[in-house]
Amino acid sequence: MPRKPRIETPGYYHIINRGVEQRVVFKEPEDYEYFIELMCLNAKNYNVNIHNYCLMSNHYHLLIETRNENLSKFMRQLNMNYAIYFNKKYHRSGHLWQGRFKSWYITDEAYLYTLILYIEQNPLKAKIIKGVEDYPYSSAHYFLLPQQYNECLKESWTTLQYQGDTEAIKAFLYSTVDTEQLQELKKASTLLEAPHIDKKPDAEKLKKMLSIAKDTKERNRLILQAYQEGYSQHMIAKVLDLAQPTVNGIIKRGKKNSTITIT
């Protein structure tokens, strides 16, 4: 059975790739650093924007944005160049990667924000660090440590959105990940035949929706409703001038509270 062609539409993508048979593909700091160097170089050559990344010993996660229909070309070049380097360095031959890389087209902000947290918190989940900023082979390391700088992250969503406000970035990156939502969104995105590029959350519509709240209880109900309609926690927090962790807490409590109904 022929394999399905990839969606090459310009936009945001979540990329995952693993070592063949789940073997280690990054053995030394030099390996991680070389992959990041290759990633940045090829991103520049293929007009790809790097938003987030995390390299683990046997796999990696990328959140990238393509501006041309060249996702496969970019990834092929990156994976091939690194495989040549790795095989030569460690005197091995054969495939380094476990088949084709996996990719998901990101269709809305809810997926985007959940995905950023999921990627950056990978080392925390693996219990190899105590703080996301402590892991040197992820984008969070550069976002949260002012003395660090990575040229290929200068136009990332986090960089442009927070403009160097490390406290706000930290509050965002430490938000709770809704893993159920992540899996649902990932599954849904693989079924799309074409992206809804023009379907973007309307901040003015959200502001009008939330403005009818007469008290805190009503506001919290509307926050949950807005979130379930696809508005991101970030946008809700911005419209209401609340901290994002506060909005996250309201949503979590709302989901558990059976007395809050969605109209």
N, C-alpha and C positions, 0 to 999 in steps of 0.2 A: 504494500500500500504506500503510495507516494506521500511524503511528509507535507504538511500544510505550509504554504508560503507565509512569510512573516508580513505583519503590517509594517510598512515603511513610512507611513504618514508622519510628517514633521510634528513634533510635540514631545511630551514628557514620557519617559520609559523607566520602568524598574527592571534592572538587569541582574541576573544571578548566574554564576558559573562555578562549577566545582571541579576539583581534581579527579582524574580518572580513578574509579574504584574508591573515591573519597580520600585519595592520598594527599599528603601535604604538598602544597605548591609554593609555599613561602616558608623557607627554613631559617633564614637569617635576616637581620634587619636590612641588609643590603638588597635582599630580594624584594621586600615590601617597597623599599624606596625606589628601586628600579621600575617596578610595575607602576607606581604613582607617576614617575617621570615619563614613562611611555604613555600613560593615560593622558597626561596633560599635553604632551607633544602631539599625539594623534587627535586630541580634541581640537587643538588649534588648526591642524591640517584639514580636518573634516568639518570644521565649523560647528562643533558640538559643545554645548555648555554643560559643565559638570556642576551639579547641585549638591549632591551628597555621595559619600562612599564609605565603605568599611571593608577592610581586607582582613579575613581570618586565616588561620593556617592552611585550611584545605578548601576555602571558597571565598567568594567576594560578592558584595552587593554594590550596585551603582544606581544612582538616580541621575539620569542625564536628560538633556533636551536637545533634540535634533532640529536643525533649521532646514535641512534638505532631506531628500529620500535616500539616505545613505547609512542607516543604522547598521545593516549587515556588513558594509564595507569597513566602517569604523571598528566594529567589534572583531571582525576577521583580522584586521591589521594588528590590533592590540593583542589579541590572544596568540596570534602566530609569532609576533616579535618576542613576546615574553617566553613562549615555549622554546624558541630557538635559544634564547639566553639561558633558560633553566637547564635544558638538555645538555648544552655545551658545558655549563659550569659543573654539573653533577654527573657528567659522563654517562648519560642515559640516552635512549632512543625511543621512538614511538610516541603515541598520543599523550599529551599532558592533561588535556581537559576531557571531562565526561560528556562527550557528544556536543551538540550545539548548545550555545548559551540559551537560557530561558529569558523571555522578555514579556512584560505586560505593559500595555498602553494605559496611561493614567488619564482617566476621564473626568475627574472632578476634584474639587479641593479637599473633600473629606478623605479621599484616597491619598492625596498628596501629603497632607499633614500627618496622617496615621503612618504612612510609609517613611517619612523623614524620621519620626521617632523610632520606628522599628529598626531602621538601618543603624542609627546612631547608638541605640541601646543594645545592639548585638553583643558587644564585649561584656556589658553588665549582666546580660542574661547568662553568658558563659561563665560568669563569676571569676573573670581574670583581672578585673579592675574594680575600684570602688567608685570611680566617677567617670562619666563619659569623656571628660576632658583629659583623662589620664592615658587614654589609649592613643599611641602615636600614629597609628595607621588608619585613622578615620578622619573625616572632615571636621568633626566636633572638636578635635584637638586644636585645629586652627581657628575655629570660630570662638573658642572660649579662652584661649591663651594669647593675649595681645602681642607678646613677643614673637609669636610664630606667624608665618605668612606663607600662603600658597597662591601663586599667581593664577592658577586655573580655577580658583574659587572666587575670584573677584567679582564675577557676575552671577554668583549662585543666588538662589531665592533667599537664603538666610542672610547673606551679606547685604543684599539690596534692601531687604525688608527691615532689618534691625540696625543697619548703619553703625556697626561696631558697639552696640549696647549689649555688652556681655551679660549683664544681669538679666535682661529680657530674653536673651538667647538661652541662657541657662534654665530659666523658668520654663521656657518652651520645651527644651530638649529633655527635661526631667518629667514632663507630663506623662500620665499613664497611657500606655498603648492599649487600644481596644483590639486585641488580636482576633476576636471573632469578626469584627468589621473588616479587618485587613484581609482575612481569608475570603469573606463574601465578596469584597470589592475585587480581589484578585481573580476569583472565579468568574465574576461577571465581566471583567475586562477582556477575558480570553474569548468571550462569545461575541464581541463586537465586530461587526463587519466594517463599520466606518465610525470615526470619532465624531463627537458633537462639539466641534471646535467653538461654535458660537454660543454654546450654552454655558454661560458663566453666572455665578451667584450675583444677584443684584443687591448691592449694599443699601440702596435707597429703599427698596421694597422691604428688606429686613428691618431697617430703622423704623419704618412705618408700622410694621407688624409688632415690633417690641414696644412701641410708644403707647399702645393702648393699655398696658399693664397698670392697674390701679394700686397694687401693693407688691410686696416682695414675693408672696406666694404665686400671684398671677404672673409676675415676671419670670419666675423659675419655670413655671409651666410652659410659658412661651419660648424660653431658652431651649428646653427639651424638644418642643415641637419644631423649632427652627433647625436644630441639629439633625433631627430625624428626617427633615425635608431636604437635607444636603448641605446646609450652611456649615462652614467650618467653625471650630471652637475659636480660632484666631479672629475670624471676622466678627463673630458674636461678641467677643471680648472687646474688640476695637469699637464697635458700635455703641456698646454700653459703658465704655471706659472702665472695664473691669480687668483684673489680672487673669490671664488664661488659666492658671491653676484653679482659680475660683470658679470659672465657667465649667471646667472639667469636673470639679466636685459636685456642682449643681446637677450636671447631666448624670453622673454616676448615681447620685442619691435618687434622682428622678426615675431612673430605670428600675430601681429596687422598690420604689414606693408605688404600690398598686393603686393608691388613691389619685395619682396623677394620670389623667387620661389625655390622649391626643385627639383633638378635634379636627 
